[in-house]
Structures are given as structure tokens and as C-alpha cells.
Amino acid sequence: MFVEARTRPVLAEVCRRLGYREADAVLLRHHTNAVYAVEDVVVKIAPGDLGVERVRAVVAVVDWLTARRFPTVELHPGLSQPLRVGGHAVTVWQRLDLAHHHPVTVAELGTLLRELHALPAPPMPLPVLRPIHGIERSIARSEILNAHERDLLMGRLKVLTAGWEAMRFPHHLSLIQSDPQIRNALRRFDGTPVLADWDGAVLGPREWDVATVAVHCRRFDPPGPQVFADFTAAYGWDATSWSGFDELCQLRELQMIATNARKSRPDTDAADEVHHRIAGLTDDGTRPRRWRIL
């Protein structure tokens, strides 16, 4: 299993190569990836089933963005990345401000995405966003869904698949981050906001990134339509004026539910949150059910 007991030895080897003390490392997150901070770097350990080629593509995207002076968190210089340690692909990043006291705003996120989506297609081959198969696979692999929940999610997916296949997006495909949110944005120490977490970087409709922000404004803190209005003003396009936007947001929500259903273990707080989200699909009332970040 992808747990801290498995990734700590990987971290120890990376620290040895860098000349750092593993005992000084602090665990930041252990979910999709294991993320540790030590000295002036952040070490990101991918699960063993994530191929090194995919991580290599992420490295190439970040190098390209850095060369174009796009505001992104940068890889630690002087290393040929990704590293391959103990069967895991590992990347080492420059450590930035987590912005706990001065969080990146949704409006600043809008400016970052406007700049990202204005870039030309990157020269390296990248996968194209295809969410339907991933959602279906996540539902099938989940250990926490009961039969009723599985049928509910698959029924919803069937309806939304028809909508996805018929969508005509207002803008052309571009490089998208796939999971833009204020928790995936950091600050340089001079205060400049930058995007982080490029694991999902693909070619896709930029509306997917915008829908992700809308879902976070709808389901998580900070709440309220005014927050998304601030994003829209900075981004420069009102996605709500496009007739397909609400359906796209529903598909994005379904993906978030299915992905966390796959990652969560039975009888955990994460599993309880997934059940809470699924219940809201049929019993949300007049106001959207609030979600807890996982």
C-alpha cells in the first residue's frame, strides 16, 4: 500500500543524495503523492503504479513553462529528473511559501489561468483529456461504494457522457493544469503567486480548468458566487454564459467523487466524506452541500 512507511525509505535515499538529513523532513501530504519538505526543497514521491514516463512528461512541461517565464513552481536545479528510487518516480522542487497567512486568491488564480491558456501548445507529446474512462475505472476499483452508490454514479456517468460527447467548446484545446485551485497555488517569497502540481497537465478544453474553479467555489471555502465572479473578472471570460458550463461542472464533480472513492479506504474519514458527497447528488436541497477537502 502507498503509505508513509513505504515512502519514508525512499525519502531517506533522496535526502542522502542531496546531502540533507531525513530526520529534518516534514510530511506535507500523503494522498495522491507523498510530499515532504526538507531544507530548501520539496520532495514529491509518486505511487509505484504511476509510470516514470508520465512523471517525465510533467518534468518536461514544467521545464518548458519555466523557459517561457510562466509563473510556476520550479524544479530543483542541478538534478536530472525524475529520479527513480525504490520503484518510485521522484521529483524535487524548489520550496516556496505555502501562503498560509497570505493565501493566493481566486482572482489571482484567474490571472494565472488566463496566462496559461494563452500559451501555444507545448512541443512535447501530452495526453488529451478523456475523463469518462477514468471516472468509470475509479468507480469500478473503489472499495468503499455499496451497490446503490455504484449504480447511482454509473447512471449519472451515462447521462453526462452523452453530454460530454456532444459538447462544442467555445475555445480551442490548450495546455490545461486539470486541477487548478488555490491549494495548488503557492507564493514566491516576493509574494508572486505561481501555479503548482502539474501531475494532471494535459491538452484539453480550457473550460475544464474553469469548471474546476467553479466547483471549488461552489463546494469548498471560500464560498459564494462573488468569489467566482472575482475569478471571472480576472480570467476575462464569463463561463456561465456558455450553455454547456453547468453540465461540465457536474461532470467535474462526478470525477472528483469517483477519484476519491477509488483512493479512500473503508471505515475512514475520507470514505465518510465520499458517502456524504454522493448523498448530496440526490438530496442537495436548495443550497449545494458543502464538501470537506481531502
DOKOLMAR-177134 format. One record per residue (C-alpha): residue in one letter; x, y, z. Coordinates in steps of 0.05 Angstrom, whole numbers, m for minus. Each point is the difference from the previous one (the first is absolute). Layout:
vexse resn = a, u = X, v = Y, w = Z
...
This chain:
vexse resn = m, u = 0, v = 0, w = 0
vexse resn = f, u = 21, v = 72, w = m13
vexse resn = v, u = 11, v = 21, w = 72
vexse resn = e, u = 52, v = 40, w = 38
vexse resn = a, u = 36, v = m63, w = 23
vexse resn = r, u = 14, v = m15, w = m74
vexse resn = t, u = 21, v = 70, w = m21
vexse resn = r, u = 45, v = 18, w = 59
vexse resn = p, u = 57, v = m46, w = m25
vexse resn = v, u = m6, v = 33, w = m69
vexse resn = l, u = 4, v = 68, w = 33
vexse resn = a, u = 61, v = m22, w = 39
vexse resn = e, u = 37, v = m19, w = m63
vexse resn = v, u = m18, v = 66, w = m34
vexse resn = c, u = 25, v = 39, w = 60
vexse resn = r, u = 64, v = m40, w = m1
vexse resn = r, u = 12, v = 19, w = m72
vexse resn = l, u = m14, v = 73, w = 14
vexse resn = g, u = 41, v = 2, w = 64
vexse resn = y, u = m60, v = 15, w = 45
vexse resn = r, u = m22, v = m33, w = 65
vexse resn = e, u = m62, v = m42, w = m9
vexse resn = a, u = m16, v = 12, w = 73
vexse resn = d, u = m11, v = 74, w = m17
vexse resn = a, u = m54, v = m16, w = m52
vexse resn = v, u = m72, v = 19, w = 13
vexse resn = l, u = m59, v = m37, w = m32
vexse resn = l, u = m44, v = 49, w = m37
vexse resn = r, u = m49, v = m48, w = m32
vexse resn = h, u = m8, v = m74, w = m13
vexse resn = h, u = m58, v = m11, w = m47
vexse resn = t, u = 8, v = m2, w = m76
vexse resn = n, u = 75, v = 10, w = 12
vexse resn = a, u = 45, v = 1, w = 61
vexse resn = v, u = 25, v = 71, w = 8
vexse resn = y, u = 56, v = 17, w = 50
vexse resn = a, u = 35, v = 66, w = 14
vexse resn = v, u = 73, v = m1, w = 21
vexse resn = e, u = 47, v = 60, w = 2
vexse resn = d, u = m12, v = 41, w = m63
vexse resn = v, u = m34, v = m54, w = m42
vexse resn = v, u = m65, v = m39, w = m5
vexse resn = v, u = 6, v = m74, w = m17
vexse resn = k, u = m59, v = m30, w = m37
vexse resn = i, u = m5, v = m76, w = m3
vexse resn = a, u = m49, v = m30, w = m50
vexse resn = p, u = m35, v = m66, w = 14
vexse resn = g, u = 33, v = m60, w = m31
vexse resn = d, u = m55, v = m11, w = m51
vexse resn = l, u = 11, v = 69, w = m31
vexse resn = g, u = 48, v = m12, w = m57
vexse resn = v, u = 65, v = 39, w = m3
vexse resn = e, u = m17, v = 22, w = m71
vexse resn = r, u = m60, v = 39, w = 26
vexse resn = v, u = 43, v = 34, w = 52
vexse resn = r, u = 53, v = 14, w = m53
vexse resn = a, u = m54, v = 35, w = m41
vexse resn = v, u = m18, v = 43, w = 61
vexse resn = v, u = 74, v = 20, w = 7
vexse resn = a, u = 3, v = 19, w = m74
vexse resn = v, u = m63, v = 43, w = 7
vexse resn = v, u = 28, v = 37, w = 61
vexse resn = d, u = 67, v = 11, w = m34
vexse resn = w, u = m37, v = 29, w = m61
vexse resn = l, u = m42, v = 45, w = 44
vexse resn = t, u = 61, v = 24, w = 38
vexse resn = a, u = 36, v = 16, w = m65
vexse resn = r, u = m60, v = 42, w = m22
vexse resn = r, u = 2, v = 36, w = 67
vexse resn = f, u = m69, v = m24, w = 19
vexse resn = p, u = m12, v = 7, w = 75
vexse resn = t, u = 8, v = m72, w = 23
vexse resn = v, u = 34, v = m35, w = 58
vexse resn = e, u = 67, v = m22, w = m28
vexse resn = l, u = 39, v = m65, w = 4
vexse resn = h, u = 62, v = m2, w = 43
vexse resn = p, u = 59, v = 17, w = m47
vexse resn = g, u = 59, v = m46, w = m10
vexse resn = l, u = m38, v = m66, w = 0
vexse resn = s, u = m19, v = m43, w = m59
vexse resn = q, u = m73, v = m13, w = 15
vexse resn = p, u = m41, v = m40, w = 15
vexse resn = l, u = 42, v = m42, w = 47
vexse resn = r, u = m15, v = m74, w = 4
vexse resn = v, u = 4, v = m24, w = 72
vexse resn = g, u = m27, v = m65, w = 29
vexse resn = g, u = m48, v = m10, w = m57
vexse resn = h, u = m28, v = 70, w = 5
vexse resn = a, u = 7, v = 61, w = m45
vexse resn = v, u = 23, v = 59, w = 41
vexse resn = t, u = 4, v = 74, w = m15
vexse resn = v, u = 35, v = 53, w = 41
vexse resn = w, u = m28, v = 71, w = 0
vexse resn = q, u = 21, v = 68, w = 25
vexse resn = r, u = m34, v = 13, w = 66
vexse resn = l, u = m46, v = 60, w = 0
vexse resn = d, u = m47, v = 35, w = 48
vexse resn = l, u = m61, v = m43, w = 15
vexse resn = a, u = m38, v = 67, w = 5
vexse resn = h, u = m36, v = m19, w = 64
vexse resn = h, u = m1, v = 73, w = 24
vexse resn = h, u = m10, v = 32, w = m69
vexse resn = p, u = m36, v = m52, w = m41
vexse resn = v, u = m3, v = 5, w = m75
vexse resn = t, u = m68, v = 29, w = m19
vexse resn = v, u = m49, v = m28, w = m50
vexse resn = a, u = 9, v = 64, w = m40
vexse resn = e, u = 76, v = m11, w = m3
vexse resn = l, u = m15, v = m71, w = m22
vexse resn = g, u = m42, v = 30, w = m57
vexse resn = t, u = 60, v = 40, w = m23
vexse resn = l, u = 45, v = m61, w = 2
vexse resn = l, u = m48, v = m41, w = m41
vexse resn = r, u = m10, v = 56, w = m50
vexse resn = e, u = 75, v = 1, w = m12
vexse resn = l, u = 4, v = m76, w = m3
vexse resn = h, u = m56, v = m8, w = m50
vexse resn = a, u = 29, v = 54, w = m45
vexse resn = l, u = 64, v = m40, w = m10
vexse resn = p, u = 11, v = m39, w = m64
vexse resn = a, u = m4, v = m76, w = 3
vexse resn = p, u = 64, v = m27, w = 31
vexse resn = p, u = 48, v = m37, w = m47
vexse resn = m, u = 2, v = m65, w = 40
vexse resn = p, u = m53, v = m54, w = m10
vexse resn = l, u = m54, v = 2, w = 53
vexse resn = p, u = m63, v = m41, w = 12
vexse resn = v, u = m67, v = 30, w = m18
vexse resn = l, u = m52, v = 8, w = 55
vexse resn = r, u = m48, v = m59, w = m1
vexse resn = p, u = m36, v = m1, w = 67
vexse resn = i, u = m54, v = m52, w = m14
vexse resn = h, u = 43, v = m62, w = 1
vexse resn = g, u = 37, v = 24, w = 63
vexse resn = i, u = m66, v = 11, w = 37
vexse resn = e, u = m26, v = m68, w = m20
vexse resn = r, u = 65, v = m34, w = 22
vexse resn = s, u = 0, v = 37, w = 67
vexse resn = i, u = m71, v = m22, w = 14
vexse resn = a, u = 16, v = m72, w = m18
vexse resn = r, u = 63, v = m2, w = 43
vexse resn = s, u = m29, v = 33, w = 62
vexse resn = e, u = m2, v = m42, w = 64
vexse resn = i, u = m49, v = 45, w = 37
vexse resn = l, u = m60, v = 6, w = m46
vexse resn = n, u = m62, v = m42, w = 13
vexse resn = a, u = m43, v = m26, w = m56
vexse resn = h, u = m49, v = 57, w = 3
vexse resn = e, u = 55, v = 53, w = m2
vexse resn = r, u = 35, v = m36, w = m57
vexse resn = d, u = m64, v = m3, w = m41
vexse resn = l, u = m15, v = 73, w = 15
vexse resn = l, u = 69, v = 24, w = m23
vexse resn = m, u = m1, v = m44, w = m62
vexse resn = g, u = m69, v = 25, w = m19
vexse resn = r, u = 22, v = 72, w = 9
vexse resn = l, u = 63, v = m14, w = m41
vexse resn = k, u = m42, v = m29, w = m57
vexse resn = v, u = m42, v = 64, w = m4
vexse resn = l, u = 61, v = 46, w = 4
vexse resn = t, u = 39, v = m41, w = m51
vexse resn = a, u = m52, v = 16, w = m52
vexse resn = g, u = 7, v = 74, w = 16
vexse resn = w, u = 76, v = m3, w = m1
vexse resn = e, u = 1, v = m32, w = m69
vexse resn = a, u = m48, v = 52, w = m27
vexse resn = m, u = 35, v = 61, w = 30
vexse resn = r, u = 25, v = 55, w = m46
vexse resn = f, u = 51, v = 39, w = 40
vexse resn = p, u = 5, v = 75, w = m13
vexse resn = h, u = 76, v = m1, w = 0
vexse resn = h, u = 53, v = m44, w = m32
vexse resn = l, u = 40, v = m52, w = 38
vexse resn = s, u = 60, v = 24, w = 40
vexse resn = l, u = 46, v = m22, w = 55
vexse resn = i, u = m43, v = m6, w = 63
vexse resn = q, u = 21, v = m13, w = 71
vexse resn = s, u = m62, v = m44, w = 13
vexse resn = d, u = m6, v = 15, w = 75
vexse resn = p, u = 9, v = 75, w = 9
vexse resn = q, u = m19, v = 23, w = 70
vexse resn = i, u = 29, v = 46, w = 52
vexse resn = r, u = 30, v = m60, w = 36
vexse resn = n, u = 41, v = m14, w = m63
vexse resn = a, u = 27, v = 71, w = m2
vexse resn = l, u = 59, v = 25, w = 41
vexse resn = r, u = 37, v = 65, w = 9
vexse resn = r, u = 72, v = 16, w = m15
vexse resn = f, u = 31, v = 34, w = 59
vexse resn = d, u = m9, v = 67, w = m35
vexse resn = g, u = m75, v = m13, w = 1
vexse resn = t, u = m9, v = m20, w = m73
vexse resn = p, u = m53, v = m54, w = m8
vexse resn = v, u = 19, v = m61, w = m40
vexse resn = l, u = m35, v = m64, w = m22
vexse resn = a, u = 23, v = m67, w = 28
vexse resn = d, u = m18, v = m74, w = m7
vexse resn = w, u = 6, v = m15, w = m74
vexse resn = d, u = m15, v = m75, w = 6
vexse resn = g, u = m64, v = 8, w = m40
vexse resn = a, u = 29, v = 44, w = m55
vexse resn = v, u = m33, v = m20, w = m66
vexse resn = l, u = m27, v = 29, w = m63
vexse resn = g, u = m74, v = 15, w = 9
vexse resn = p, u = m55, v = 51, w = m1
vexse resn = r, u = 19, v = 59, w = 43
vexse resn = e, u = m72, v = m1, w = 24
vexse resn = w, u = 19, v = m61, w = 42
vexse resn = d, u = 47, v = 42, w = 42
vexse resn = v, u = m52, v = 54, w = 7
vexse resn = a, u = m53, v = m51, w = 21
vexse resn = t, u = 49, v = m26, w = 53
vexse resn = v, u = 5, v = 69, w = 31
vexse resn = a, u = m76, v = 8, w = m2
vexse resn = v, u = m10, v = m67, w = 36
vexse resn = h, u = 49, v = 21, w = 54
vexse resn = c, u = m36, v = 66, w = 9
vexse resn = r, u = m66, v = m38, w = 4
vexse resn = r, u = 21, v = m57, w = 46
vexse resn = f, u = 59, v = 24, w = 42
vexse resn = d, u = 22, v = 62, w = 36
vexse resn = p, u = 3, v = 57, w = m19
vexse resn = p, u = m73, v = m6, w = m18
vexse resn = g, u = m48, v = 42, w = m41
vexse resn = p, u = m13, v = 23, w = m70
vexse resn = q, u = 38, v = 65, w = 11
vexse resn = v, u = 65, v = m39, w = 6
vexse resn = f, u = m10, v = m31, w = m68
vexse resn = a, u = m20, v = 68, w = m27
vexse resn = d, u = 68, v = 25, w = 23
vexse resn = f, u = 33, v = m57, w = m37
vexse resn = t, u = m41, v = 15, w = m63
vexse resn = a, u = 21, v = 73, w = 1
vexse resn = a, u = 73, v = m19, w = 4
vexse resn = y, u = m5, v = m56, w = m50
vexse resn = g, u = m36, v = 43, w = m51
vexse resn = w, u = m56, v = m47, w = m21
vexse resn = d, u = m66, v = m15, w = 33
vexse resn = a, u = m7, v = m76, w = m5
vexse resn = t, u = m71, v = 2, w = 26
vexse resn = s, u = m21, v = 32, w = m65
vexse resn = w, u = 16, v = m65, w = m36
vexse resn = s, u = m60, v = m48, w = m1
vexse resn = g, u = 43, v = m62, w = 13
vexse resn = f, u = 35, v = 26, w = 62
vexse resn = d, u = m47, v = m26, w = 54
vexse resn = e, u = 2, v = m71, w = m30
vexse resn = l, u = 76, v = 3, w = m3
vexse resn = c, u = 2, v = 20, w = 73
vexse resn = q, u = m43, v = m61, w = 17
vexse resn = l, u = 48, v = m45, w = m37
vexse resn = r, u = 59, v = 31, w = 37
vexse resn = e, u = m36, v = m11, w = 67
vexse resn = l, u = m12, v = m73, w = m19
vexse resn = q, u = 73, v = m9, w = m17
vexse resn = m, u = 20, v = 29, w = 68
vexse resn = i, u = m48, v = m47, w = 36
vexse resn = a, u = 22, v = m62, w = m40
vexse resn = t, u = 75, v = 15, w = 8
vexse resn = n, u = m6, v = 7, w = 75
vexse resn = a, u = m44, v = m63, w = 3
vexse resn = r, u = 57, v = m38, w = m33
vexse resn = k, u = 53, v = 29, w = 46
vexse resn = s, u = m38, v = m7, w = 66
vexse resn = r, u = 4, v = m60, w = 46
vexse resn = p, u = m62, v = m29, w = 35
vexse resn = d, u = m18, v = 28, w = 69
vexse resn = t, u = 41, v = 63, w = m6
vexse resn = d, u = m17, v = 74, w = 4
vexse resn = a, u = 15, v = 4, w = m75
vexse resn = a, u = m51, v = m55, w = m14
vexse resn = d, u = m52, v = 37, w = 43
vexse resn = e, u = 12, v = 63, w = m41
vexse resn = v, u = m10, v = m38, w = m66
vexse resn = h, u = m67, v = m29, w = 26
vexse resn = h, u = m20, v = 71, w = 21
vexse resn = r, u = 15, v = 26, w = m70
vexse resn = i, u = m39, v = m56, w = m34
vexse resn = a, u = m61, v = 12, w = 45
vexse resn = g, u = 0, v = 72, w = m23
vexse resn = l, u = m9, v = m20, w = m72
vexse resn = t, u = m72, v = m19, w = 15
vexse resn = d, u = m13, v = 41, w = 63
vexse resn = d, u = 35, v = 67, w = m7
vexse resn = g, u = m61, v = 42, w = 15
vexse resn = t, u = m2, v = 72, w = m23
vexse resn = r, u = 73, v = 14, w = 19
vexse resn = p, u = 60, v = m41, w = m23
vexse resn = r, u = 26, v = m48, w = 53
vexse resn = r, u = 67, v = 22, w = 26
vexse resn = w, u = 59, v = m47, w = m9
vexse resn = r, u = 61, v = m10, w = 43
vexse resn = i, u = 67, v = 1, w = m36
vexse resn = l, u = 35, v = m67, w = m4
